[in-house]
Amino acid sequence: MSNTPTTMKVHAAIAKALIDQNVKTMFGLMGDGNLYVVDSFVRDFGGTFVGAANEAGATLMALGYSSVSGQVGVATVTHGPALVNTLTGMTEGAKSALPMVLLCGDTAV
């Protein structure tokens, strides 16, 4: 065993944190702002990514998953207008008091 500290990229740390919280499924749309998180979640940690037709659909899928399974529903979208399109599902989730997480990435300018 080495005393050398290991480093983990932020996207891998986020994916690992989801897996550590027993999140097995993530819903969303791929984009440049969330590509690495989703890739790490699926490839490195064995999670499942379910693609959605649009951002509102991703949050509503996560809401439905949370409602039926009793687990945290996780949705992910990229930055910009995609984030605005999640408001309906996130509002409904808050009103329903269901556990949901929305991950929205951004890219460097």
Buried (B, 14 or more C-beta within 10 A) or exposed (E): EEEEEEEEEEBBEBBBEBBEEEBBBBBBBBBEBBBBBBBBBBEEBEBEBEEBEEBBBBBBBBBBBBBEEEBBBBBBBBBEEBBEBBEBBBEBBEEEEBBBBBBBBEEEE
